[in-house]
Amino acid sequence: MVGRSSFLIFLAIFAWLPGCGRDTPEGDRRSAPAPSAAPAAASPIDKTAGSSAPRIIFLGDSLTAGLGLELEQSFPALIQKRIDAGSYQYEILNAGVSGDTSAGGLRRLEWALGEGTPVVLVVALGGNDGLRGLPTEQLESNLAQIIEQGQKRGLRVILAGMEAPPNFGAEYTTRFRAVYPRLAERYQVRLIPFLLDGVAGNAALNQADGIHPNARGAERVADLVWKVLEPELADTRRTTTR
């Protein structure tokens, strides 16, 4: 696919250029990431504390947080608008933190699930693992633990795939890509094969850095996620009304 190929070529250049403002920490890409801070408790999409509405948790990095966008332009916020306009009664918690790896997401999981009544967990992590060339075994282990913990709490889990830049070699890129469908099959969860499908590599849908979607790109990402999330919500409603 042209968009994915263009995205990977850009990542290969972007990952090695200093001072480009990437959201991963400076230094050795294979070093352990610093502990992540939890997102702020109040935002247009993290609604009033104590609400009785069941929650959909988006656990991710800068793509989820909406880096460079207004809070209401991030793709989780756009999905909240679709929920509010329809017949579903859910609230979104955007637990996206810029620069986060899968390890950082795992560390924050208890916080993300600790408030309200979560019913769906959308896991959108791995982009920063790929940019830093972190071992794919580590990525798979972290994501597996996140999925397992979510399922132990009775949550429905959706896994969003990501791509690694090609500068670590074709073997690494292939192993990285294979992690997501393998986990989806192992744990029987819905899979979004590539979170930026149709957006990556399209200059009209990205900010100046070529990686983070602009407002139009975020709308495309929301479309992609909604196609997978909406059937999950429909299944959840059928299960709870039996």
Secondary structure, 3 states (H helix, E strand, C coil): CHHHHHHHHHHHHHCCCCCCCCCCCCCCCCCCCCCCCCCCCCCCCCCCCCCCCEEEEEEECHHHHCCCCCHHHCHHHHHHHHHHHCCCCCEEEEEECCCCCHHHHHHHHHHHHCCCEEEEEEEECCHHHHHCCCCHHHHHHHHHHHHHHHHHCCCEEEEECCCCCHHHCHHHHHHHHHHHHHHHHHHCCEEECCCCCCCCCCHHHECCCCCCECHHHHHHHHHHHHHHHHHHHHHHHHHHCC
